[in-house]
Amino acid sequence: MPRRGRVIAPGYPHHIVQRGHNRQTVFFTEEDRSSYLATLGEFREKLGVQIYAYCLVTNHVHLIVNPGNNATSLSLLMKRLAGRHTPRLNHFKRRTGTSWEGRFKCFPIESNTYLLACARYIDLNPVRAHMVARPEEYAWSSYRAGTGLCDCPWLDPDPCFLALAPIVEQRQQRYREFVTYGIPQLQLEFLRTAVQRNQLTGSDTFITEIEQATGTRILSRPPGRPISVKKTEEAQRK
């Protein structure tokens, strides 16, 4: 079966997932993680991309990145990250060869409906993996910066985060509450399926919009009807 082509649309946020080769460990020490994030911040500036969310776990990485007007910036970013990190790991482990899967997964996100949901999905990754009990206990995700617990000068507030409230402290509190509610099961399954199948995260209307923007026919779409963030949050409050 031919592999599914990567869809990158300029001006849209994208959920990026890259795993270690054969799911091997890619972060052994705090220095490994710190170096990776320093490189991420460096090339965010050089390539003119925006970083909305991130999470580094033992054998993979989640990012939400907006490439701006140049769609090739995402591939260049991931190439630079791998180019810095792989030699470091090879030196540490006294080995040669690649440390990462040959192709990272990448798919546009429908901002109004799923951007905050994807950020929450990423920030809760260490909790789902039973690495920590609460997201604020994990130092290597964007959650702490997004809720005002630490500073990350190169992390960009996404448009949906900015729309939560007019004052930064209120935005941080509302995002903290949004994450505390957890991910409704149907929404979790929808987002997880999108990651596993490298599929766009959004409605049929959004997928048609991306097809028109990129001139690409997207044959594979997420099964079932997308789960509305607004509806699931309202249902969870009842």
C-alpha positions, 0 to 999 in steps of 0.5 A: 500500500502506498504511504499517504502523502503529507498535507501541509497548508500555509497559514494553518496550524499543524499537529506534528508527531515524530517518533524514534526509529522503531519507537526507540528512546530519543530522550535519555537525559534532561540535557537531551530535552533542553537541547532539543527545545533550545534548537526548536526555539532557535529555528522558530526564529530563523524560519519564521514559524510559530510554535503553539504547543509541544511535548517531549516524551521518552520516544516521541515528540508532539508539536503544534506549528504554524508555518506561516506563508511558507509551507516548506518551513515545517519540513525544514524545521523537522530536518534541523531538529533531527540534524542537531539531535541525532549526532548528540544521541549517537555520540551519547550511545556510541552508535551510528545511524538515524534516531528518528522515523523516516517521515514525521506525521503532520496534518493541519488543524481546524483552528476554531474547532480543534486547536485548543483541543489538540493543545490539551491532547498534547499537554495531557500526553504525559498524564495518559502515559502515567508519567505524572499525575497532573500536567503541571508536574511535567517539565517538558510540555507547553502546559506550564508556560501556557498556564503561567507556571514558567516562562518560555519566550519562544512559545507563541499564544495561538489565536484560540488561546488569545480569545479565551479572555482579554487579560493574560492571567484570565487566559491562563486560568481558563486554559488550566480549567479547560485542561482540568476538565479532561478530554471527553472519550469520543473526542479523545478517540477522534484525535487519537485516530487522526494522529495514528492515521495521519489525517486532518483534524477537522470537519468535512468542510475544513478538509474541502478548504484544505484541498482547495488551498493546497490543490491536493485531493484528500482521499482518506478522512477520519471515520465518523462525525467529528466531535464538537469541542463546544458540545463536549465541553458543555456536556461535561459541565452538566 
